[in-house]
Amino acid sequence: MKQRILTGLIGGIAFLFLIYLGNAWYSLLVLALAAVGLFEFMRMAGLQQYLTAEILGYVLMISIVWPSLAFSAWVDISIPDLMLPVFLMLLIYSVLRKNQFHIEHIALTIVGALYIGYGFTFMAAARNLPDGLMITILVFFGIWSTDSGAYFIGKAMGRHKLWPEISPNKTIEGALGGLLAALVVVMGVNAITGSISITDALLVALVTGIVGQLGDLVESAFKRHYGVKDSGHIIPGHGGVLDRFDSMLLVFPVLHLLGIV
C-alpha cells in the first residue's frame, strides 16, 4: 500500500505537470500511453503471436489518435479513415494464416484499436479546447476522487456486492461513495476556479463518478476473462496503463458525446 500511495502521488504530480504544459508534451504522453495500452490489450488477448495483425492494430489505433495530437498540425499528413482497409487486410490475413488467425482474432484486433484509440483521442482532444486545461484537470480530479471514495467508503461501509462476477471486492456502498466524492471534488474545485459552467461541471462530476466506475468494470471484465490480475506491470504498485486509465477510456468519449470535450 505504501508503494502504491507513493507511486500514485509522484505519478499524479508528474501527470498534472504535463497536462499543464499541454501541446507536444501532453500529446507525446497520450501517444505513449496509447501505444503501451494497446500492447497490454494485445498481450492479454493473445494477439502478439500474429505480428501482421498487431501492426495493423497499431496502424488503426494511431490513425484514430493522430488528428487530436498537438504535433499533428506540424506534419503535413492527412490520414484517411483506415477502418475499411485494415478490416479487409485482417480478413485476407486470416486466409493466409490458414485460419490459425480467425474471426475472433480479427474482432479483438479491431476492438482493441478502437477501445484504446477513441479513449486516448478524446483525452488529447479535451486539452486542445480553449478551456481544456481546467476541463482535463477536473476530469482527472473526478476520476481520482471516485477511485478514492469508492475504495475508502467501500472498505468502511461496504456490505452489498456491486458486481461480484466481475469485481468481487466492489460494493454498492463504495460505488455511491465514489460518486459522492466526485460530486464534492469536481463541484468544489470548479466553484473555486470558476472554470466552466455549473451545468458542465455537474455533467463532468456525474460522468466521472458513474461512467468512470463502469470503465473500471469493463477492464475488470477483460482481465477476469483472460485470467490475469493486472494488464501490465509498468507502474509499480498499480499494474499497467490499462489498470490506471481504464476509467478515462470511457469517460472522455462519453463527455465527447455529451458535447463537453
Beta strands, then each sheet from edge to edge (+ up, - down):
strand 1: 161-163
strand 2: 167-171
sheet 1: 1+ 2-
end
